[in-house]
Amino acid sequence: MNYNWNWRILLEQAPDGTGSYLHSLFVGLWWTLSIALLAWLIALVLGTFIGVIRTHPSKALMAAGNAYVELFRNIPLIVQMFLWYFVVPEFLPAGLGDWIKALPNNAFYTAVICLGFFTSARVAVQLSAGINTLSRGQRMAGLALGMTQGQTYRYVLLPMAFRIVVPPLTSEFLGVIKNSAVALTIGVMELTAQTRSMQEFTFQVFEAFTVATVLYIIVNVIVVNLMRKLENRIAVPGYISNAK
């Protein structure tokens, strides 16, 4: 069977009347990047906190951090997305649950929160591994100087650990961008959802997914290069041997 390529379809009017199919794909890219960036902010903040308590001398805090990681890392992302969207509002007080469900772009906020919590568990693992690679002498030196545990983490351990884990955090950020596609299951018209919509209306499958693939590649290449420059700029000699 011969496939009839038609790249002009990208410039034709989309059914929603807001512009061409190509415009719709770029709108989808905007939603993808919005979800990814906001979710990444949540993941960094929560992941840092959980990563710290996973390496804290307190066994109770360590157990709580490990439980958090196991909970969010071992449930499939799509299941978590459905739980946050359909189940969590039902367990909240009726007024609050109804308010959340009535929010404009409720699905977008749900996707951001879900992806943020899911990724925070992965960030916590990377960061705690980075902290554990540091010699015990650094923690002991901070305490010997009169610093509290919190100050030792803030001024000694975390600055070093973040420098070490930039490469794995880059992979996690790329994962957030790709995992944002799961948001289509709750109605967010991000890039993959817009691509599928174009395919269903036009039956031009390859054109739609070719453009989407190129957009994903461009975004990922930009992220990789920016993070590589950041890694080289903050590299500590002796800890990141391949920094150039």
N, C-alpha and C positions, 0 to 999 in steps of 0.2 A: 504494500500500500504506500503510495506516494503522499508525502506531507506537503501541503501548500503553505510555504512561508509567506507571511504578510506583515512586514515590519511597520507598514503604515497604520496598522491597527492601533499602535501606541498613541497616535495623534488623533484618533477618533474620540468622539464625546462619550464619556462614561455614563452609565445609566443614572447615577446620582445627580447629574447635571452640574457638578462643581468644576468640571474641567475634563481634560483628556485622560485616557488610561495611564499615560506616563505621569501625569500630574497626580493621579491617585496613588501610584506606586511611591512617589516621593512623599506624599502625605503619610503613607504607611511607614516609610523609613523614619519620618519625624516621630511618629508614635513609638516605633521600635527604640530609637535613641533616647526618647524621653523616659520610657520604662526602664531601659538599661541603666541610665545615669542615676536616676532617683533610687532605683533598687540597689545600685552599687554604693551609694552614700549610706543607705541603711545597713548594708552588709559590712561596710568598713567599720562603722561605729559599733554595731552589735558584735561583729566578729572580733574586734579588738578587745572589747570587754570580756567576751567569753574566752578568747585566747589567753588573756591575763589570768583569769581565775582557774583555767585548766593547768596553769603552771604555778599557782599560788601554794605556799607551804601548807595552808589549811586544807585538810583532807575533805572537809564538808564542802568548801568552795570548789575544790577540784572535782568532786563527785557531781556537783550540780552542773558544772561546765561540761563534763563528759556526757551527762544525761541529755543536756540540750543538743549537743552535737549528734548523738545517736538518734534522737527523735527526728531532727530535721534532715539528717543525711540519709536515713534509711527508709523514708517514705517517698515514693515516686513523686516527682514535681507535679505531674498532672493531677494526681490524687490530692496533693496539698492545695492546688489551685481550686479544685471543686469544693474542698472543705472550707477554705477561706470565703468563697463566694456564696455557697449555698447553705452551709451548716453554721459557721461562726455567728452570723447575724441572728440566727434563731436561738442561740444560747445567751445572747445579751438581753438586758432588760428591754421590754417591748418597745418603748419609746425610742431608745437608742438604736435598736435593730431596724425599726421602720425608717428612722432618719438615714441610716447608712444605706439601706436599700433604695431610698428615694434620691440619693445624691446624684447629680449630673456626673456622667463619666464614672459611675460606681465601679464598673468593670476595670477601668484603668487603674484606679487607686488600689483595688484588690490585687491586680497583677503586680503592682509595684511592691506592696507589702509582702505578698507571698514570695515573690522572687528575692526580695531583700532578706527575709528570714531564712529561706532555703540556702542562699549563697553565704549568709553570715556563718553558718555552721562550717562551710568549707574554708572560709577565710580564717576562722578560729583555729582550725587544724593546721593550716599553713603557718600562722603566726606563732602558735604554741611550739611548733617544730622549730621555727627560727629562734625562739627564746631558748629552747632546750639545747640548741647547738652552741650557745655561748658558754664560756667557761664559768664554773661556779664562782671563780674569783671575782668576776665583775659584780655579781650580786653582793658578795661578801664585802667588796671594797666600798660599794655604795652604803651599805649598812654601817661599816666601820667609820665612814665619814660623818655619821650622825643622821643620815637620811632615813625616812620611814620607808616601809615597803612600797607605798604608793609613789613616793618620790624616786625610789630606786628604779621602779618600772618606767616612770615618766622620763627621767633624765639619763638613765644608763641603758636599761635593757631594751625598751621599745625602739629608740632611735637606731640601735644596732640591728635589732631583729627585722625591722621594716626594710633596711637596706639589703639584708640577706634574702628576703622572700619576695623581692620585686619580680623576678621571673615567674614563680608560680602564681603570684597575684595577677600578673598579666594574663595568664591562661584562664584564671577565674573570671576576669573582666570580659574576655572573649566569650567565655561560657555564658555569662549573663546576657550578652547581646544575642547569642543563638537561642538561649532558653526563653527569651522573650516571645518567641514564636508560639509558645504554649498558651499565651494569652488569647489567642484566637478561639480557644475552646470556650471562653466565657464572653465572647463577643467583641473583643478589642480588635479594631481594624488596623493592626500593625502590618508590616511589610508582607509577611507570608499570607495573612488573611486577604490583603488587597490583591496579591498575586493569584490566589485561588479564586477570588471573585472575578477577576479579569478572565481567567481561564474558563470559568463556568459560563460567562456571558458571551464570550467570543469563540470559544473552542480553539483558540490559538495558544496551545499549551506551552510550546517551546519558547515562543517569544516572551511570554509572561515570566516564565521561570528563568530564562536566560538573563533578562534585565534584573530580576531579583538577585540572582547569583552574583552578578557583577557588582551590584550595590553592596551586598554583604562582604564581598572580597575587598572592595575599596575601603569600607569602614574598618575591617579587620587589619588591613595593611597599615592604615593610618595609626590605629591603636598600637600595633606592634612596634612601629618605628618610634612613636612618641615614648613608649615605655622603655625601649632600648636606650634612647637618649637619656631618659631619667636614670636608668640603671647605671649607665656609664658615668653620669654626673655625680651620683651619690655613692658610688662603689667604694668600699673600704679595702685597701690592699691586704691580701692574706685571707679575706673571707669570700670574695667573689673573684676567682682566679681568672675567669675569661673576660673580665671587664676591659674595654679598650677605649 
